[in-house]
Amino acid sequence: MHKRKIISLACALVLYVLFIAPVFFHWSNEIRACALLLIMQILWLGRVFPLAYSSVLLMIMMSFHFMS
């Protein structure tokens, strides 16, 4: 993996842990949704995954965290 992809993936994971996983704080659903969109854009613009895979990952994360 290129260094840029690793940094993009690390940023996405940090955002996931801070905003989505209820480890530190419990954020409102609007902030969590914005964080998920930001994660998807980081993964897509950083070309970690193509847009189709990023969209599927976004839908899976949203279904796990908002519908359960």
Residue pairs with C-beta under 8 A, 6 or more apart in sequence:
4 46
4 47
5 46
5 47
5 48
7 46
8 42
8 43
8 45
8 46
8 47
8 48
9 43
9 46
9 48
11 42
12 39
12 42
12 43
12 48
15 35
15 38
15 39
15 42
16 35
16 39
16 61
17 23
17 24
18 24
18 25
18 35
19 27
19 31
19 32
19 35
20 32
20 35
20 36
20 61
20 65
27 35
29 66
32 65
32 66
33 62
33 66
36 58
36 61
36 62
37 58
39 58
39 61
40 54
40 55
40 57
40 58
42 48
43 49
43 54
43 57
44 50
44 51
44 54
48 54
49 57
